[in-house]
């Protein structure tokens, strides 16, 4: 077995080889590439991505990227296609076929069937003189000089090239459609990424109790309110007007002073002008505000009306960090 230093050099060489292969792909962004973007944008159908072997795995990743960025897509394994899965293809669908050699037996069987179907065929192929390339309507060249594999056998640089060109297509389509961060969130509602884009303060604060005292209330009532509502703070009101906040920290600082606790009122220990936030504000913005001010809760106010409290723990429970 090689030494640790020798293996580190192998890893670095692999990265450098694949980086060089990707850099050379820029020449493949040509007229054919742009025509592919135009056809997909104007199509009423989906993008059907197909391939076999390692290319099939990359094809599934490209499909996932298309779908998450606004381009409807579906994967069809080339081997399964010639055994019944051709029924996946619908009118107006566009086919993208991935293959390094462009000469695999399954691809050679599949391509004439796709042509009979009348589908527009785009190939991401590493051999522009291959059967697949010559039968395609448009060719996106993913040729690499050699694989990162020292034996030049295991698909490494070639599959990386396919994935990068798939990403390039997806991002061009995203830009062409004017696909926004808000659109992205619609396709990712279940994860933390999506929540950052759509979850609002109003979705969280309503789950909490609504701690509040009057400015004239004594300290005992303030302590009970903070303890019972379990949010580490209470709003202080004068009638219906919000005038301040009392936090656990305010109480600790109060105890460190030489004060007659029996005479103290909420207004005597509160922090005036508390940080507030609107219910319609995104939770990620509330988190940014908390971090900026080194606080763990914000009072929620809508049109000068106190609504409740959003706490840092509420945000952390949603997986937003």
N, C-alpha and C positions, 0 to 999 in steps of 0.2 A: 504494500500500500504506500502511496506517495505521502510525503510529509505534509504537515499542515500548511507550511509556507508554499509548497508546490501546488496544493489544492486551491489556495487563495488566488494564485496566479491563474489557474484554470477558470475560476469563477470570474475574475476580472476580464480575462480574455473573452469569455462568453458574452459578457455584457458589452464589451467594446465591439465585438463582431456583430452583434444584433443591432447596436446603435448605428454602426456604419451601414448596415443593410437598410435600416429605416430611413436614414438620411438620403440614400440614393433614390427613394421612392418619389421624391418631389417631382422628378421628370415625368411621372405617371399621371400627374394632375394636368391633363391635356384636354383636347377638344372632346375626345370620347368620354372622359370623366365628367365633363360639364354637361354633355348630352344626357348622360345617365341621371344626373341630378334633375335636369329639366323634365325628363320622361317620368321619373318617380313623383315629382311634385305635381305634375298635371294628370297623373293616373287616377282613375276612379277605383282601381283595385288595390290589392296589397302587394307587398314585396314577399316573394317566396324564396327563401334562401336554401340552397341544397349543396351537398358535398358528401364525401365519404372519408372514413379514417379520421386523422387529426384535423383535416379541413372541415369535417362535419362538426367537430367540437367548436372550432372557431366560428363556424356558421351560426351555431346556437347562441354564442356570445353576441354576434352582430345583430341577430334577431332581437335579443333582449335590449340592446342599446337602441335599435330602431324604435321598438315599442315604447320605451321609456322617454323618448325624445320626440314623440308625435308622429312617427311614421309607422302605420300598421304593417306588421310583418309576421310571418309564420315560418317555421323550419320544416323541411321535408328531407328525410335521409334519402340519398340517392339509391341505395340498395332497396329500401322499402318502397320507393317510388315505382320501381319496375315490377313490384309484386303487389300492386293495388293502391298504393298511396297517391298515385297521380290524381285521384279524385279530389285531393286537397285543392288543386289549382282551379280557380274560378276565372270567369271572363274578366279581362282587363288586368289580371295579375301580371306582375313583372317578375321574372326569374333571375336570381343571381346565383351563379354556380361557382363554387370554390374548388380549385384543384391546382396542385403544384405542377404536375406533369401535363395535365390536360389529355391524358391518354389512358386513364384507368378504364378497365372493361365496363364497369357499371355506368360510367359517364358516357362511354361510347354507345351504350344501349339506350340510355336516357335521352340524350340530346335529340335524336330524330323524333322521338315521341313528343318532346317539348315543341319542336318546330312544327309538327303536325297540328298541335294544339293551337298554334298561332301566337304563342306567348313571346313577348320581347325577351331576348336572352342576353344577359350581361355576364361576362366571365371575369373573375378575379383569378388570374392564371399566371403561373411562373414560367410558361413556355409559349411565347406568342406565335410560334409556328406549329403548335399542336392542333389536334383534331378539334378540341373544344374551342380554342381561340378562333380557328378558321370558320367554325359554324356559328359563332356568336354574332349578335348584332353590334355589340360594343365590347371592347376588351379593355380591362384595367390591368395593366402590367404589374405583377408582384414578383418579378424575377429577382432572385438574390444570387450573388456570385458563388456562394457556398453556404452550407449549414454551419452553425456554431459547433455542432458535433465534430469531434476530431476525425471521425471516419467519414464525415460528409454524408451521413445516412439518416440519423434521427431528425425528423422535422423540428426545427428550432427557429432559425432565422426566417425560414419560409412561412411558418405559421404566424410568427410575429408580424411579418410584412402583410399578410392577409388581414390580421386584426387591425393593424394601423390604417390600412386603406378602407376597411369597413367603418372605422371610427371617423375617418375623414369624410366619407359619404354621409354618415349620420349627422355630423356637426354642420356640414354644408346644408343639409335638408332642414336642420333645426333653425339655422340662421335664415334660410329662405322662407320658412313658414312664419318667422317672427315669434318663435316659441319662447315664452317667457318663463321666469322662475315660478310664477304662479301656475302656469300650465304644467310645469314639471311636478309641482306639489300635488296636482290632481291625480297624477299617475303613481305617486308614492305616499298615499295617505297613512299607511300603517307604520312607517318607520320614523325614526327621529328626524331624518332629513326632511321628510314631508311636513312633519309637525312644526318645524321651524318656519315653514312657509305659510301655514294656514291656521295654526292653533292660536286663539286669541285669549286675552285676559278674561273675557266674559265666560269662556269655557271652563275656567278653573276656579275663579273666586266664588262662584255660586255654590261650590261644594263645601265651603267653609262657613262657620258661624260668623256673625257680624258683631264683633266686640265694639262697644261704645259706652262712654260715660259723659256726664255733663261736667263742665268746668268747675262747678261748685261741689261736686261729689268728693267725699273724703277719701283718704288714701286706702283705707280698708276696702272700700268698694272698688277702687281701681285695681288693687291686687287680686281681689276675687274675680273680677271681670277678665283680667289677663290670664289667670290660672284656669278658669272654667272654659274659656274659648280656645285655649291651647295654640295661640298664634304668636305668642311672645310680645304682644302689643295690644293697645286699644286706642281707638280714635277718641278724641275729646271734642265734644260739640257744645256750642252755645246756642240753645234752641235747635234749629236745623242746620246751623252754620258750622262747618268744620274749622276748628281753631288750632288743633294741635294733635300730637300723638304722644303716648306714654309707652315706652318699651321696657323690657327687662333691664336693659342697660341704664335707663333713666332711674329706675328704682334702686339699682345698686349704687349709682352715684349719689342718690339722695341719702342712702344709709351711711355713706362715708362722710356726711356733713353733720355738723352739730345743730340739728333742727328738732323742733317739737313736732313729732309726727302726728300728734292728736289734732293739731291746728292746720295741718297741710291739706290743701285741696288739689284736685287734679290739675288745675291751671298753674299751680305753683311748681309742679315738677315736669310738666309736659315740655316737649320740644315744639315751639310754634313753627308755622309754615312747613308742615310735613311734606315729604315727597309723595306726589300722587300720580296716578296713571288712569287713562281712560279705558273703559271696558273693550273698546274696539281695537286697542293696541295689540300687536302681535306679542306673544309670550316671549319670543326670543329678544324682542326689544325691551321687555320688562326685565329680563335677565341681565341684559347689558347695562341697564340703568342701576340695578342693584349692585352689580360689580363696580361700576364707576363710583358709586356713593358709599360702597362698603357697608351695605345694609342687607337685611334678610327678608324684609317685607315692604310692600307698597300699599298705600290706601287707594282704593278704587273709587274714582269720583266721576260722575256723569252729570254735566250741566250744573255744577256746583253742589250736586246732591251726593252725599256719602253712600256708597253701595256695599262696601265690604273690604276684605283684605286678600291680597295674593301673596303667598309666602314662597320663599326659595324652595322649600321642601316640595311644594306643589309642582314646581317646574322640574325638579330632579326626578320626581316619580314618573314624569312623562318621558324620561330619558333624554331630555334636552340639556346639554351641558356645553 
